[in-house]
Amino acid sequence: MAVVRGGALVRVASSGNKRARITSQMEDKADRLSELPEHLIDHILLLLSIKDAVKTSMLSRKWRYRWTTLPELVFDDLRTPTSSDAQSSNSVLGKIISDVLLIHTGPLRKFVISHKKFHADSDISRWCYYLSRVSLKELVLNFSVSPWCKIPSSLFSCQELVCLNLCSCSINLPTTFGGFKHLKRMELSSCLVSQDGLERLILSCPLLENMMLKNVDRQISPLHISAPKLRHLGLYGTVNLKDVSFGANHLTSGVISFSVDINEDGVAHVNQSYSSFINFFSQLPLIARLSVGRYLLKVLACN
């Protein structure tokens, strides 16, 4: 009887080893994906939502932490959908971002928050501190929910930035800010920033080639743009052209569009004048391509 029990134990152990071998073979087959070139694996993961990228950790042992080295992290309406309740959505998305950054390892090339239901809270300071230490190249912070998100000083330590896109943010440059020496593209939309702060920010980006200012603070007047390498400029909304001046520049293309005031009779009025346009364009001797809003054409047609 003891022998029989021993034989049974031997058979059970053998069955267990067989299952282990089968599992190992399945993992080996699944892990053939690991033989793909690194850039191709990254491309596959970047096409997935954060949730689906995390699920790839179940493919095999080698894929368990592969998603934690993603060079780009994008949190937007498409890749991180949330509930219809604004408060719940804000809490859930904030936790997702914090958890992902806590686990993430390796370099991070691009970081995006662009969610119509999200308003950053105190966590933004912790996130920006992390981003300032990973040689970030591209940063997008698009907060469409009021009030303005106050940008922490640690963001201005992201010295490797090449592209910066801020929406509905309050910008206050620290006195120690040494500039973004590699920045080539900057977009500021509905941001709260002082005239001195904006001018100093532009001046501190010596390689800036493409800039868009949309609905910046109405108190910015006049605005002097000193960016010798700037090639494309977009001005939208509240900027008054008569208050914009340039140093030496090489602008070759631009987009000009204005906000419109509606009077009591329902008639649209553009807060610009013909002389403002003439003075503005006279500063741009190399301009070759220009896209204008329909209200600009209306002003020109009346003169």
C-alpha positions in Angstrom: 0.0 0.0 0.0 2.8 2.3 0.8 4.5 1.4 -2.5 1.3 2.2 -4.4 1.1 5.6 -2.7 4.7 6.2 -3.5 4.0 5.3 -7.2 1.1 7.7 -7.2 3.2 10.4 -5.9 5.8 9.8 -8.6 3.1 9.9 -11.3 1.7 13.2 -9.9 5.1 14.7 -9.8 5.7 13.6 -13.4 2.4 15.1 -14.4 3.4 18.4 -12.8 6.7 18.4 -14.7 4.9 17.8 -17.9 2.6 20.8 -17.3 5.6 22.9 -16.5 7.3 21.8 -19.8 4.1 22.7 -21.8 3.9 26.1 -20.1 7.5 26.7 -20.9 7.0 25.8 -24.5 4.0 28.1 -24.8 6.0 31.0 -23.3 8.9 30.3 -25.7 6.5 30.5 -28.6 4.8 33.7 -27.3 8.2 35.2 -26.6 9.2 35.1 -30.3 7.9 38.6 -30.3 11.0 39.5 -28.2 13.1 38.7 -31.3 11.6 41.7 -33.1 13.8 44.8 -33.3 13.6 47.1 -30.3 12.2 50.0 -32.2 9.4 47.8 -33.7 8.4 46.6 -30.2 8.3 50.2 -29.0 6.1 51.1 -32.0 3.7 48.3 -31.3 3.4 49.3 -27.6 3.0 53.0 -28.5 -0.1 52.2 -30.6 -1.8 50.7 -27.6 -3.6 52.5 -24.7 -1.8 52.4 -21.4 -4.2 49.8 -20.2 -3.5 47.5 -23.1 0.2 48.1 -22.9 0.1 46.9 -19.3 -1.7 43.7 -20.5 1.3 42.7 -22.6 3.1 41.8 -19.4 1.1 38.5 -19.5 2.7 37.4 -22.8 5.8 36.0 -21.2 8.4 36.6 -18.5 10.5 38.8 -20.8 7.5 41.0 -21.5 6.4 41.4 -17.9 8.0 44.8 -17.4 8.6 45.7 -21.1 5.8 48.4 -21.0 7.5 50.2 -18.1 10.3 51.4 -20.5 7.9 53.0 -23.0 9.7 56.1 -24.4 6.3 58.0 -24.8 3.5 58.3 -22.3 0.2 59.7 -23.7 -2.8 60.3 -21.4 -5.7 61.6 -23.6 -9.4 61.0 -24.2 -8.6 58.3 -26.7 -6.0 56.2 -24.8 -7.3 56.8 -21.3 -11.1 57.1 -21.5 -12.8 57.8 -18.1 -16.3 58.0 -16.7 -18.8 60.8 -17.5 -18.6 62.1 -13.9 -16.0 64.9 -13.9 -14.8 64.5 -10.3 -14.5 60.7 -10.5 -12.8 61.0 -13.9 -10.3 63.5 -12.4 -9.4 61.2 -9.5 -9.1 58.1 -11.6 -6.9 59.7 -14.3 -4.7 61.3 -11.6 -4.1 57.9 -10.0 -3.3 56.3 -13.3 -0.7 58.9 -14.2 0.9 58.7 -10.7 1.0 54.8 -10.8 2.5 54.7 -14.3 5.2 57.2 -13.4 6.0 55.4 -10.2 6.7 52.2 -12.1 8.3 53.7 -15.3 12.0 53.2 -15.8 14.5 54.3 -18.4 14.4 57.4 -20.6 11.2 59.2 -21.5 11.1 61.1 -24.8 7.5 62.3 -24.8 4.9 63.0 -22.1 1.3 64.2 -22.9 -1.7 65.0 -20.8 -4.6 66.2 -23.0 -7.9 65.3 -21.5 -11.0 67.4 -21.7 -12.3 66.2 -18.3 -9.0 66.5 -16.3 -7.8 69.3 -14.1 -4.4 68.9 -12.6 -4.1 69.3 -8.8 -1.1 69.2 -6.5 0.1 66.0 -8.2 1.4 68.1 -11.1 4.4 69.2 -9.0 5.4 65.6 -8.4 5.0 64.7 -12.0 7.0 67.6 -13.3 9.8 66.9 -10.8 10.0 63.3 -12.2 9.9 64.7 -15.8 12.8 67.1 -15.1 15.0 64.0 -14.4 14.4 61.9 -17.5 15.8 64.0 -20.4 12.3 64.7 -21.8 12.2 65.9 -25.4 8.5 66.8 -25.9 5.9 67.9 -23.3 2.2 68.6 -23.8 0.1 69.8 -20.9 -3.4 70.6 -22.2 -5.9 71.4 -19.4 -9.2 72.5 -20.8 -10.9 72.6 -17.4 -10.6 75.8 -15.4 -8.9 77.2 -13.4 -5.5 77.6 -14.8 -3.0 75.0 -13.9 0.0 76.5 -12.1 3.2 75.2 -13.6 5.7 74.2 -11.0 9.3 75.6 -11.2 10.7 72.0 -11.7 9.3 72.0 -15.2 11.8 74.7 -16.2 14.6 72.3 -15.3 13.7 70.1 -18.3 16.7 71.3 -20.2 16.5 68.8 -23.1 13.0 69.9 -24.2 12.6 70.3 -28.0 8.8 70.8 -28.1 6.6 72.5 -25.5 2.9 72.8 -25.7 0.9 74.4 -22.8 -2.8 75.1 -22.6 -4.7 76.8 -19.8 -1.6 77.1 -17.7 -0.3 79.8 -15.4 3.4 80.5 -16.1 5.7 82.2 -13.7 9.4 81.8 -14.6 11.7 81.2 -11.7 14.5 83.7 -11.2 17.0 80.8 -11.8 15.6 79.9 -15.2 18.5 79.5 -17.6 16.4 78.9 -20.7 15.4 76.0 -22.9 18.6 75.7 -25.0 17.3 73.0 -27.3 13.7 74.1 -27.7 12.5 74.5 -31.3 8.8 74.5 -31.1 6.6 76.3 -28.5 2.8 76.6 -28.3 1.0 78.6 -25.6 -2.8 78.6 -25.6 -5.0 80.5 -23.2 -2.1 80.8 -20.8 -1.7 83.3 -18.0 1.8 84.9 -18.3 3.2 88.4 -17.8 4.7 90.5 -20.6 8.1 90.3 -19.0 7.8 86.5 -18.4 6.8 85.8 -22.0 9.5 88.0 -23.5 12.1 86.3 -21.3 10.8 82.9 -22.1 11.1 83.6 -25.9 14.5 85.2 -25.5 15.8 82.2 -23.5 15.1 79.8 -26.4 17.9 80.5 -28.9 17.0 77.7 -31.3 13.2 78.5 -31.4 11.9 78.0 -34.9 8.2 77.6 -34.6 5.9 79.5 -32.1 2.2 79.8 -31.7 0.5 82.2 -29.3 -3.2 81.8 -28.8 -5.4 83.9 -26.5 -2.5 84.8 -24.3 -3.1 87.2 -21.4 -4.7 90.5 -22.6 -2.3 92.4 -20.4 0.6 91.6 -22.7 1.2 94.9 -24.4 3.5 95.7 -26.0 5.2 92.4 -26.9 8.8 92.3 -28.3 9.7 89.0 -29.9 13.4 88.4 -30.0 14.0 85.0 -31.7 16.5 85.2 -34.5 16.0 81.6 -35.7 12.2 81.8 -35.7 10.7 80.7 -39.1 7.0 80.3 -38.4 4.8 82.4 -36.1 1.1 81.9 -35.3 -0.9 84.7 -33.6 -4.4 84.0 -32.6 -7.1 85.8 -30.5 -6.3 88.7 -28.4 -2.8 89.8 -29.6 -2.9 93.4 -31.0 -0.5 93.7 -34.0 0.3 97.3 -33.3 1.9 96.3 -30.0 4.1 93.5 -31.6 7.7 94.2 -32.6 10.6 92.2 -33.6 14.4 92.2 -33.5 16.4 90.8 -36.4 14.3 87.9 -37.6 14.0 85.3 -40.4 10.3 84.7 -40.4 9.2 83.1 -43.7 5.6 82.0 -42.8 2.8 83.0 -40.4 -0.8 82.5 -39.4 -2.7 85.6 -38.2 -6.2 85.3 -36.8 -8.1 87.6 -34.4 -10.9 87.5 -31.9 -13.9 89.6 -32.7 -16.0 91.9 -30.5 -19.7 92.0 -31.1 -21.5 95.3 -30.5 -25.1 95.9 -29.4 -26.3 95.7 -33.0 -24.7 92.3 -33.4 -22.0 93.7 -35.8 -18.6 92.1 -35.6 -15.7 94.5 -34.9 -12.0 93.6 -35.2 -9.7 95.4 -32.7 -7.1 96.0 -35.3 -6.4 98.8 -37.8 -5.0 99.0 -41.3 -1.9 100.9 -40.1 -1.3 98.1 -37.5 -1.0 95.6 -40.3 1.3 97.8 -42.4 3.6 98.3 -39.5 3.5 94.7 -38.5 4.4 93.3 -42.0 7.0 95.9 -42.6 9.1 94.2 -39.9 9.0 90.9 -41.8 11.1 91.3 -45.0 11.5 87.6 -45.6 7.9 86.5 -45.2 6.9 84.2 -48.1 3.7 82.5 -47.0 0.9 84.0 -44.9 -2.5 82.5 -43.8 -5.0 85.1 -42.5 -8.4 85.0 -40.9 -11.4 86.3 -42.8 -11.7 89.4 -40.5 -8.2 90.5 -41.5 -9.4 90.5 -45.1 -12.4 92.6 -44.1 -10.2 95.3 -42.5 -7.9 95.4 -45.5 -10.8 95.6 -47.9 -12.2 98.6 -46.1 -8.9 100.6 -46.7 
